[in-house]
Amino acid sequence: MAATSSPFTRVVVDTMRKLYPEALADKSFDNTGLLLEAPYDPDRKQRNSVLLTIDLTRGVAEEAIRRQDSIIISYHPVIFRGLKSITTANSQQLSLLKLVQEGISVYSPHTAVDAIPAGVNDWLANIIMIDPALAKEEDQSPEELNAIEPAPEVDGFEDAGMGRLLILKKPVPLEVLIERVKHGLGLKALPIAIPFGTKIEDHSIRKVGICAGSGGSLLRGVDADLLFTGELGHHDALAAVESGKVVFAPFHSNTERGYLTVMRNVLRTTLVKEWPRIIEDENLGDESERVHVHVSDRDQEPYIIV
């Protein structure tokens, strides 16, 4: 019988592929999918639990091992390019070796999460659009919200694509958006760039180009008042402010990490329905029906402001 991952791990992977189809990922550079498949050992009792993280660091791997999770969902692929060897000399490879030894698999959805409707880029758009001080019933919908670069067609995901161009119904003062983004991302400070010779209070924003993570190539040339991305190269930032744009660049993973709470809720809701069905279909009578989905406590943006 061919080796395979645990029944629970297989259900998690199948669910992730339905929620965030791999066909939507940017295959020109990305490496999404099941990156590490730990063989199933029925004598080793893994918990029916998933650990969500942006990056698979040594600390996150230790956290998963300590908790006996079955699978890590790492938004960023821990393997981006082909490996010629896997040794203990490399810290990331050592983590992978320890994980597979403990029966823990690793899956990465990355840009599929960026592309889907209600994914990470729409989450960022909501931070810009929605004033937390206003009542929920008040209309805060945009005039337009579209993908900047359409994705391949996948049934049920017709509006998917990379990045977002958000057009607000009316201009909003820049200082208001600064506070919304700080609040939405949980930041005390927000790195921004504004056109030379101007002040924050000089600017009102109606069009916003959005790209989680690194948006240099995608946002280049986008007609917007504000570019909102995790990081932007020096020359791209200069070109933006020279053309009259404002830039928000709160560091790469700060534009992604908050979405893990959304992913946790969506994934847990689906697994709670799917896992009992699999237990019955595959006669897994000794398997617990309890499902756990957690966001890592050890995952963090490498940069801090002091």
C-alpha angles and dihedrals in degrees: 000000000000117000115253140168123270120286091248092050090051091052091050092050093047090049093049090051090054095046096041108021113213089220088072094058121104100254092185088086110349129101108203131165137052103345099171122027114190112204114246116253110186090197091062109072110216119185117248088246139127126206117208121205140157094221130022101228128165089261092053091048090051089049092053092047092049092051094042092232117180098219142008119218103207111187091204115054112249086205113050102158137026116289122222092191141004112216141158090246091079113068095214093047090048089055090052091050091050092047096051089046088056094046096252120141128203128220127182124198098171113151092017085069089050093052106047123092107260089023129127096294093051088048088057090047089055090054089056095042104042122073105207089207093064124084115264093239093060114103109252097158119137128246088235137358116178139156113261093215116025117230127225112284115269121174110258093015101074095142095050122126147124121290126350136249107209120193114190121212090241136006117275123206112257093233089059092053091048090058093045092053094045089051095044095048095038094241130150092202134025123207108223138168123210131184112282116265094024135103130223092252090057092070135079120179130216106149119052128185110205132194124159115225114359113003104171100115097033096048096042107118096006112146101237142127092222133032111205114191139130096251137000126191119249096253094044090051091049091049090050097052092041088058092051099262129135119225129209111193110165094168127283107277095033086077091054111033098074090059090067089079089057091047091049092055095045094045095045093049091053096043093050087061098039103042098062089050091053091048089056097041094049096037093240093162095160094053118103115240091213113112126198128192117180137179112229119258092202099053114103146152108269093222122074130182115232 
